[in-house]
Amino acid sequence: MFENQPKGLFALALANTGERFGYYTMIAVFALFLRANYGLDAGWAGEIYSDFLMLVYFLPIVGGWLADRYGYGRMVTIGILIMFGGYLLLSIPLGGDTFALIVMLAALVLIGLGTGLFKGNLQVMVGNLYDDPQYASQRDSGFSLFYMAINIGALFAPTAAIKIKEYAETALGYSSNDAYHFSFAVACASLILSIAIYYAFRGTFRHTEGGKKTEAKAAVTVEPELTKEETKQRVVALCLVFAVVIFFWMAFHQNGLSLTYFADEFTANSSSGLESMAFDVWNLVAIIFIVYALFSLFQSKTGKGKAISVIVIAIAVAFLFLQYDHLSGSIAISAPIFQQFNPFYVVALTPVSMAIFGSLAAKGKEPSAPRKIAYGMIVAAAAFALMAVSSYGLPMPETMLDADGNTVGKHVADVTPNLLITTYLILTFGELLLSPMGISFVSKVAPPKLKGLMMGGWFVATAIGNKLVGIGGYLWGAISLTAVWSVFLVICLIAAIFMFAMMKRLEKVC
């Protein structure tokens, strides 16, 4: 799985892991923070939440345009510095008045701008590693590994956000609302780690940074110049994919909005027995070790490698057994913790996904990237179908609010946490089919002189989808829960049908 990959991949992936850890620590509690600190209703909180996500994913097109002219590496460095300023501003507890709201919005703009310069250009650099014929066949698997690294940071983020907030409340004596800012401060520390990794291992990927100096020294093979017609075909194909991606992210990123509202208002706030083990991130890490050690056991070519794999499996299983043996009573569940399951599934299932598609590729039966994206939309639809069926008969959210619009408590029939755990599993299957494959498709198909711009286009599509995430906030309380989830179910199915209708045109440029 890690063989025949360029060294620069791991350095760039680790640099991105640190940045993503800080970002997802913030996102884990952001929607709840907006409602608690500023007294916003679900709709307005969803509006700000979705606008921020849109900004984060729209501005990479600006970053890509600048990077095509001034170099990807330069924009990545500037982006980290701007992001740091934004997170630093957000971490200052200023209360919940108008001035505090303005400062918070200014911080979001800085974070969005910095991410726009950093995120897309880092991924272009990853793609440039595979322009070398030696690594060209590993492009899809390389992006799968890169995507997995992103989610390692995201895996620990919800636990970090909750624990740091609790520490600020109990040990430092901060109010519940002010304590949120300590979760945001984590991002500052994670960015320092990211920039340190980036410059420590820069030598492994310097040739991908762009700019006149690095282009002159680049050792990679440059693609032949495309005709105007070929360029047009590629750009049109990418735009068709972008159109579908909009609706995937609109549905998928409900995990931070309507699905988090569901966790907060309808899902049981405690768990016991075997189920409770899923809410301890270290138990999830142990499972990840078992999965990877099992793959190593069967793929290792030496007895020493197999022995190490067996030892790792034994230690991880023993750890889980001890954890289970020491269970007593029930544990409290906080709504943001559910967001750890998606990155857990991504990290745990990436080797499974790579093994499946590797086996299909060996037989000449691996689906094209556009076809994987279409399948991903169908899988996402299945996740919302599960939510729609399972929510039938539950009361509307507005019936659980008092006259002032405050939540007065959960419904007596608390929904089992296993519903959201399973929903995130299905959504992750869809994400693994769509997101890393889509990014790989863009890096492969984009015309050489438009790589930064086209990668920015991928993020613009994501940005539009993120803006539409806010629809979930407005639907919350306006229609039944089954109807809310059915909206996203239908949207995913329509996008899949459109993708299949355009398949011949898309596969022509692969």
C-alpha positions as CSV (number, residue, x, y, z in Angstrom):
1,M,0.0,0.0,0.0
2,F,2.8,2.4,0.8
3,E,5.2,1.0,-1.7
4,N,6.4,2.8,-4.9
5,Q,5.1,6.2,-3.6
6,P,7.2,9.3,-3.8
7,K,8.8,10.5,-0.6
8,G,7.2,13.9,-0.9
9,L,3.7,12.4,-0.6
10,F,4.3,11.6,3.1
11,A,5.7,15.0,4.0
12,L,2.9,16.9,2.2
13,A,0.3,14.6,3.8
14,L,1.7,15.1,7.3
15,A,1.8,18.9,6.8
16,N,-1.9,18.7,5.7
17,T,-2.8,16.5,8.7
18,G,-1.7,19.1,11.2
19,E,-3.7,21.9,9.5
20,R,-6.8,19.7,9.2
21,F,-6.7,18.7,12.8
22,G,-7.0,22.3,13.9
23,Y,-9.7,23.0,11.3
24,Y,-11.9,20.0,12.3
25,T,-11.4,20.7,16.0
26,M,-13.0,24.1,15.3
27,I,-15.7,22.7,13.1
28,A,-16.7,20.0,15.6
29,V,-18.2,22.6,18.0
30,F,-18.7,25.6,15.7
31,A,-22.4,25.2,15.0
32,L,-23.2,24.6,18.7
33,F,-21.0,27.6,19.6
34,L,-22.9,29.9,17.3
35,R,-26.2,29.0,18.9
36,A,-24.9,29.1,22.5
37,N,-22.7,32.1,22.4
38,Y,-24.8,34.5,20.2
39,G,-28.2,33.1,20.9
40,L,-28.8,32.4,17.2
41,D,-31.6,30.1,16.0
42,A,-30.9,27.0,13.9
43,G,-31.4,28.8,10.6
44,W,-29.1,31.7,11.3
45,A,-26.4,29.4,12.8
46,G,-26.7,27.3,9.8
47,E,-26.4,30.3,7.5
48,I,-23.1,31.4,9.1
49,Y,-21.8,27.8,9.3
50,S,-22.5,27.2,5.6
51,D,-21.2,30.7,4.5
52,F,-17.9,29.9,6.3
53,L,-17.6,26.5,4.7
54,M,-18.4,28.1,1.3
55,L,-15.6,30.7,1.9
56,V,-13.1,28.0,2.9
57,Y,-13.8,26.0,-0.3
58,F,-14.4,28.9,-2.7
59,L,-11.2,30.9,-2.2
60,P,-8.9,28.0,-3.4
61,I,-9.8,29.1,-7.0
62,V,-8.2,32.5,-6.2
63,G,-5.2,30.7,-4.6
64,G,-4.9,28.5,-7.6
65,W,-5.0,31.4,-10.0
66,L,-2.2,33.1,-8.0
67,A,-0.2,29.9,-7.7
68,D,-0.2,29.3,-11.5
69,R,1.6,32.6,-11.7
70,Y,3.7,32.8,-8.6
71,G,4.2,29.3,-7.4
72,Y,2.3,26.8,-5.3
73,G,4.8,26.6,-2.5
74,R,4.8,30.4,-1.9
75,M,1.0,30.5,-1.7
76,V,1.0,27.5,0.8
77,T,3.4,29.4,3.1
78,I,1.4,32.6,3.0
79,G,-1.8,30.7,3.5
80,I,-0.6,29.2,6.7
81,L,0.4,32.5,8.1
82,I,-3.0,34.1,7.3
83,M,-4.8,31.1,8.8
84,F,-2.8,31.4,12.0
85,G,-3.9,35.0,12.4
86,G,-7.6,34.0,11.9
87,Y,-7.5,31.2,14.4
88,L,-5.7,33.4,16.9
89,L,-8.4,36.0,16.6
90,L,-11.1,33.4,17.0
91,S,-9.5,32.0,20.1
92,I,-10.0,35.2,22.1
93,P,-13.1,35.0,24.3
94,L,-14.9,38.4,23.8
95,G,-18.4,37.4,24.9
96,G,-21.6,37.4,22.8
97,D,-22.3,41.0,21.9
98,T,-22.2,42.7,18.5
99,F,-18.5,43.6,18.7
100,A,-17.6,39.9,19.5
101,L,-19.7,38.8,16.5
102,I,-17.9,41.2,14.2
103,V,-14.5,40.0,15.4
104,M,-15.6,36.4,14.9
105,L,-16.7,37.1,11.3
106,A,-13.4,38.8,10.6
107,A,-11.6,35.7,11.9
108,L,-13.6,33.5,9.6
109,V,-12.6,35.6,6.6
110,L,-8.9,35.3,7.5
111,I,-9.3,31.5,8.0
112,G,-11.1,31.2,4.7
113,L,-8.5,33.3,2.8
114,G,-5.6,31.4,4.3
115,T,-7.2,28.0,3.6
116,G,-7.8,29.2,0.0
117,L,-4.1,29.7,-0.5
118,F,-3.0,26.6,1.3
119,K,-5.4,23.7,0.7
120,G,-5.8,23.5,-3.1
121,N,-2.2,24.3,-3.9
122,L,-0.9,21.6,-1.5
123,Q,-3.0,19.1,-3.4
124,V,-1.7,20.3,-6.8
125,M,1.8,19.7,-5.4
126,V,0.8,16.2,-4.5
127,G,-0.6,15.7,-8.1
128,N,2.7,17.0,-9.5
129,L,4.6,14.3,-7.8
130,Y,2.9,11.8,-10.1
131,D,3.8,13.6,-13.3
132,D,7.0,11.6,-13.0
133,P,6.4,8.4,-15.1
134,Q,7.9,6.3,-12.3
135,Y,4.9,7.1,-10.1
136,A,2.2,7.8,-12.7
137,S,0.4,4.5,-12.1
138,Q,0.2,5.2,-8.4
139,R,-1.8,8.5,-8.7
140,D,-5.2,7.2,-7.4
141,S,-3.6,5.2,-4.5
142,G,-1.4,8.2,-3.6
143,F,-4.4,10.5,-3.3
144,S,-6.2,7.8,-1.2
145,L,-3.3,7.8,1.2
146,F,-3.2,11.6,1.2
147,Y,-6.9,11.7,2.0
148,M,-6.4,9.1,4.7
149,A,-3.8,11.4,6.3
150,I,-6.3,14.3,6.3
151,N,-8.7,12.2,8.3
152,I,-6.1,11.1,10.9
153,G,-6.2,14.8,12.0
154,A,-10.0,14.9,11.8
155,L,-10.3,11.7,13.8
156,F,-8.9,13.2,17.0
157,A,-10.5,16.6,16.5
158,P,-13.9,16.0,18.1
159,T,-12.4,14.5,21.2
160,A,-9.8,17.3,21.4
161,A,-12.6,19.9,21.1
162,I,-14.7,18.4,23.8
163,K,-11.9,17.7,26.3
164,I,-10.3,21.1,25.9
165,K,-13.7,22.8,26.4
166,E,-14.3,20.7,29.5
167,Y,-10.9,21.5,30.9
168,A,-11.4,25.2,30.4
169,E,-14.7,25.0,32.3
170,T,-13.7,22.8,35.2
171,A,-10.0,23.5,35.7
172,L,-9.8,27.1,34.6
173,G,-13.2,28.2,35.6
174,Y,-14.3,29.7,32.3
175,S,-18.0,29.9,31.4
176,S,-19.5,27.4,29.0
177,N,-19.5,29.8,26.1
178,D,-16.0,31.2,26.7
179,A,-14.6,27.7,27.0
180,Y,-15.3,27.1,23.3
181,H,-12.5,29.5,22.4
182,F,-9.9,27.2,23.9
183,S,-11.0,24.5,21.4
184,F,-10.4,27.1,18.6
185,A,-6.9,27.8,19.9
186,V,-5.9,24.3,19.1
187,A,-5.7,25.2,15.5
188,C,-2.9,27.7,16.2
189,A,-0.7,25.0,17.6
190,S,-1.5,22.6,14.8
191,L,-0.5,25.2,12.2
192,I,2.9,25.6,13.8
193,L,3.4,21.9,13.5
194,S,2.3,21.9,9.9
195,I,4.7,24.6,8.8
196,A,7.5,22.9,10.7
197,I,6.9,19.6,8.9
198,Y,6.6,21.4,5.6
199,Y,10.0,23.1,5.8
200,A,11.8,20.2,7.5
201,F,11.0,17.9,4.6
202,R,10.8,20.4,1.8
203,G,13.7,18.8,-0.1
204,T,11.5,15.8,-1.0
205,F,8.9,17.9,-2.9
206,R,10.6,21.2,-3.7
207,H,10.4,20.4,-7.5
208,T,6.6,20.5,-7.3
209,E,6.3,24.0,-5.8
210,G,6.1,25.9,-9.1
211,G,7.6,29.3,-9.9
212,K,10.5,30.0,-12.2
213,K,13.3,28.6,-10.1
214,T,11.6,25.3,-9.3
215,E,10.3,24.9,-12.9
216,A,13.9,25.2,-14.2
217,K,15.1,22.5,-11.9
218,A,12.1,20.2,-12.1
219,A,12.9,16.6,-12.9
220,V,9.4,15.6,-13.9
221,T,8.2,15.0,-17.4
222,V,6.0,17.8,-18.8
223,E,2.9,16.8,-20.7
224,P,2.7,17.7,-24.4
225,E,1.0,20.9,-25.3
226,L,-2.8,20.3,-25.8
227,T,-4.8,21.6,-28.7
228,K,-7.6,24.1,-28.0
229,E,-10.1,21.4,-28.7
230,E,-8.5,19.0,-26.2
231,T,-8.2,21.7,-23.6
232,K,-11.9,22.5,-24.1
233,Q,-12.9,18.8,-23.8
234,R,-11.0,18.5,-20.5
235,V,-12.4,21.7,-19.0
236,V,-16.0,20.7,-19.9
237,A,-15.6,17.2,-18.4
238,L,-14.2,18.7,-15.2
239,C,-17.1,21.2,-15.0
240,L,-19.6,18.4,-15.3
241,V,-17.9,16.6,-12.4
242,F,-17.9,19.8,-10.5
243,A,-21.7,20.1,-11.0
244,V,-22.3,16.7,-9.3
245,V,-19.8,17.4,-6.5
246,I,-21.9,20.4,-5.4
247,F,-24.7,18.2,-4.4
248,F,-22.6,15.6,-2.7
249,W,-21.1,18.1,-0.4
250,M,-24.4,19.8,0.2
251,A,-25.6,16.4,1.6
252,F,-22.4,15.1,3.2
253,H,-21.7,18.2,5.2
254,Q,-24.9,17.9,7.1
255,N,-22.7,16.0,9.5
256,G,-21.8,19.4,11.0
257,L,-25.3,20.9,10.9
258,S,-28.6,19.0,10.8
259,L,-27.0,15.6,11.7
260,T,-25.3,17.4,14.7
261,Y,-28.7,18.9,15.6
262,F,-30.2,15.4,15.5
263,A,-27.4,14.1,17.7
264,D,-27.9,17.0,20.2
265,E,-31.8,16.9,20.3
266,F,-32.9,13.4,19.5
267,T,-30.1,11.0,20.2
268,A,-29.5,9.4,23.6
269,N,-27.0,11.4,25.6
270,S,-25.5,8.4,27.4
271,S,-24.2,5.0,26.4
272,S,-23.2,1.8,28.2
273,G,-21.7,-1.6,27.5
274,L,-20.0,-2.5,24.3
275,E,-21.6,0.4,22.5
276,S,-19.9,2.9,24.8
277,M,-16.5,1.8,23.7
278,A,-17.1,3.4,20.3
279,F,-17.0,6.9,21.9
280,D,-13.4,6.5,23.2
281,V,-11.1,7.6,20.4
282,W,-8.3,5.3,21.6
283,N,-10.5,2.3,21.1
284,L,-11.0,3.4,17.5
285,V,-7.2,3.9,17.1
286,A,-6.8,0.3,18.3
287,I,-9.1,-1.0,15.7
288,I,-7.2,1.0,13.0
289,F,-4.0,-0.7,14.2
290,I,-5.6,-4.1,13.9
291,V,-6.8,-3.4,10.3
292,Y,-3.5,-2.2,9.1
293,A,-1.6,-4.9,10.9
294,L,-3.8,-7.5,9.3
295,F,-3.0,-6.1,5.8
296,S,0.7,-6.1,6.7
297,L,0.4,-9.7,7.9
298,F,-0.9,-10.9,4.6
299,Q,1.2,-8.6,2.4
300,S,4.6,-8.8,4.2
301,K,7.3,-10.7,2.4
302,T,9.5,-11.4,5.4
303,G,9.0,-13.5,8.6
304,K,10.1,-10.5,10.7
305,G,7.4,-8.3,9.1
306,K,4.7,-10.9,9.8
307,A,5.9,-11.3,13.4
308,I,5.7,-7.6,14.0
309,S,2.1,-7.6,12.6
310,V,1.1,-10.4,14.9
311,I,2.5,-8.5,17.9
312,V,0.7,-5.3,17.0
313,I,-2.6,-7.2,16.6
314,A,-2.1,-9.0,19.9
315,I,-1.4,-5.7,21.8
316,A,-4.4,-3.9,20.2
317,V,-6.8,-6.8,21.0
318,A,-5.5,-7.0,24.5
319,F,-6.0,-3.2,24.9
320,L,-9.6,-3.5,23.7
321,F,-10.3,-6.5,26.0
322,L,-9.0,-4.5,29.0
323,Q,-11.1,-1.5,28.0
324,Y,-14.2,-3.7,27.9
325,D,-13.3,-5.5,31.1
326,H,-13.1,-2.1,33.0
327,L,-16.5,-0.8,31.7
328,S,-18.8,0.3,34.5
329,G,-22.1,2.1,34.2
330,S,-22.8,4.5,31.4
331,I,-20.9,7.4,29.9
332,A,-22.1,10.8,28.8
333,I,-22.2,11.5,25.1
334,S,-21.7,15.0,23.6
335,A,-23.2,15.7,20.2
336,P,-19.9,16.8,18.5
337,I,-18.3,13.4,19.3
338,F,-20.3,11.7,16.6
339,Q,-18.1,13.6,14.1
340,Q,-15.2,11.3,14.9
341,F,-16.8,8.4,13.2
342,N,-16.4,9.7,9.6
343,P,-12.6,10.2,9.8
344,F,-12.3,6.9,11.7
345,Y,-14.0,5.1,8.9
346,V,-11.9,6.8,6.3
347,V,-8.7,5.8,7.9
348,A,-9.8,2.3,8.7
349,L,-11.4,1.6,5.3
350,T,-8.8,3.2,3.0
351,P,-6.6,0.1,2.8
352,V,-9.7,-2.0,2.2
353,S,-10.8,0.4,-0.6
354,M,-7.3,0.3,-2.1
355,A,-7.1,-3.5,-2.0
356,I,-10.5,-3.8,-3.7
357,F,-9.7,-1.4,-6.5
358,G,-6.2,-2.8,-6.8
359,S,-7.6,-6.3,-7.3
360,L,-10.1,-5.0,-9.9
361,A,-7.3,-3.0,-11.7
362,A,-5.2,-6.2,-11.9
363,K,-8.2,-7.9,-13.7
364,G,-8.8,-4.9,-15.9
365,K,-12.2,-4.2,-14.3
366,E,-11.5,-1.2,-12.1
367,P,-14.3,1.5,-12.6
368,S,-13.2,4.8,-14.0
369,A,-13.0,7.8,-11.6
370,P,-16.2,9.3,-13.0
371,R,-18.0,6.0,-12.5
372,K,-16.8,5.8,-8.9
373,I,-18.1,9.3,-8.3
374,A,-21.6,8.2,-9.6
375,Y,-21.5,5.2,-7.3
376,G,-20.6,7.5,-4.4
377,M,-23.7,9.5,-5.0
378,I,-25.9,6.4,-4.8
379,V,-24.2,5.3,-1.6
380,A,-24.8,8.7,0.0
381,A,-28.5,8.5,-1.0
382,A,-28.7,5.2,0.9
383,A,-27.4,6.9,4.1
384,F,-30.2,9.5,4.0
385,A,-32.7,6.8,3.2
386,L,-31.7,5.1,6.4
387,M,-32.1,8.4,8.3
388,A,-35.5,9.0,6.7
389,V,-36.9,5.6,7.6
390,S,-35.5,5.7,11.1
391,S,-36.8,9.2,11.8
392,Y,-40.4,8.3,10.9
393,G,-42.7,9.1,13.8
394,L,-40.3,11.3,15.7
395,P,-41.6,14.8,16.7
396,M,-40.6,17.9,14.8
397,P,-37.7,19.8,16.4
398,E,-39.8,22.9,17.1
399,T,-42.1,21.0,19.4
400,M,-39.1,20.6,21.7
401,L,-38.5,24.4,22.2
402,D,-40.0,26.7,24.7
403,A,-41.6,30.1,24.0
404,D,-38.1,31.7,23.7
405,G,-36.9,29.2,21.3
406,N,-34.6,27.4,23.7
407,T,-34.3,23.6,23.8
408,V,-36.2,22.2,26.7
409,G,-34.9,18.7,26.6
410,K,-34.7,15.6,24.4
411,H,-37.7,13.6,23.4
412,V,-38.5,10.7,25.8
413,A,-37.8,8.2,23.1
414,D,-34.1,8.9,22.7
415,V,-32.8,7.4,19.5
416,T,-30.0,4.9,19.7
417,P,-26.5,6.3,18.9
418,N,-26.1,3.3,16.5
419,L,-28.3,5.1,14.0
420,L,-25.8,7.9,13.5
421,I,-22.8,5.6,13.8
422,T,-24.2,3.5,10.9
423,T,-25.2,6.6,8.9
424,Y,-21.7,7.9,9.0
425,L,-20.4,4.5,7.9
426,I,-22.5,4.6,4.8
427,L,-21.7,8.2,4.1
428,T,-18.0,7.4,4.4
429,F,-18.3,4.6,1.7
430,G,-19.7,7.3,-0.6
431,E,-17.0,9.8,0.3
432,L,-14.2,7.3,-0.4
433,L,-15.7,6.7,-3.8
434,L,-16.1,10.4,-4.6
435,S,-13.6,12.7,-2.9
436,P,-10.1,11.2,-3.3
437,M,-11.0,9.9,-6.7
438,G,-12.4,13.2,-7.8
439,I,-9.2,15.1,-6.7
440,S,-7.1,12.5,-8.5
441,F,-9.3,12.9,-11.6
442,V,-8.8,16.7,-11.5
443,S,-5.0,16.4,-11.1
444,K,-4.9,14.0,-14.1
445,V,-7.3,15.6,-16.5
446,A,-6.6,19.3,-15.9
447,P,-4.7,21.0,-18.7
448,P,-1.1,21.6,-17.6
449,K,-1.3,25.3,-17.6
450,L,-4.6,25.3,-15.7
451,K,-3.8,22.9,-12.9
452,G,-4.1,25.4,-10.1
453,L,-7.2,27.0,-11.5
454,M,-9.0,23.6,-12.1
455,M,-8.1,22.3,-8.6
456,G,-9.6,25.6,-7.5
457,G,-12.7,24.8,-9.5
458,W,-13.0,21.5,-7.5
459,F,-13.1,23.6,-4.4
460,V,-15.5,26.1,-5.8
461,A,-17.9,23.3,-6.5
462,T,-17.4,22.2,-2.9
463,A,-17.9,25.8,-1.8
464,I,-21.3,26.0,-3.5
465,G,-22.3,22.7,-2.0
466,N,-21.2,24.0,1.4
467,K,-23.3,27.1,0.9
468,L,-26.3,24.9,0.2
469,V,-25.6,23.0,3.5
470,G,-27.5,25.9,5.2
471,I,-30.7,24.6,3.7
472,G,-30.6,21.8,6.3
473,G,-30.7,24.5,9.0
474,Y,-33.8,26.2,7.5
475,L,-35.5,22.8,7.0
476,W,-34.9,22.0,10.6
477,G,-38.2,22.5,12.4
478,A,-40.0,23.5,9.3
479,I,-40.8,20.0,8.0
480,S,-40.8,16.5,9.5
481,L,-37.4,14.8,10.1
482,T,-38.3,12.2,7.5
483,A,-38.9,14.9,5.0
484,V,-35.6,16.6,5.8
485,W,-33.6,13.5,5.1
486,S,-35.7,12.7,2.0
487,V,-34.7,16.0,0.5
488,F,-31.0,15.0,0.6
489,L,-31.9,11.5,-0.6
490,V,-33.6,12.8,-3.7
491,I,-30.8,15.3,-4.5
492,C,-28.1,12.5,-4.3
493,L,-30.1,10.3,-6.6
494,I,-30.7,13.0,-9.2
495,A,-27.0,13.8,-9.2
496,A,-26.1,10.1,-9.7
497,I,-28.5,9.9,-12.7
498,F,-27.0,13.0,-14.3
499,M,-23.5,11.5,-13.8
500,F,-24.4,8.3,-15.5
501,A,-26.0,10.2,-18.4
502,M,-22.7,12.1,-19.0
503,M,-20.5,9.0,-18.5
504,K,-19.3,8.6,-22.1
505,R,-18.1,12.1,-22.3
506,L,-16.4,12.0,-19.0
507,E,-14.6,8.7,-19.6
508,K,-13.4,9.9,-23.0
509,V,-10.8,12.2,-21.3
510,C,-9.7,9.7,-18.6
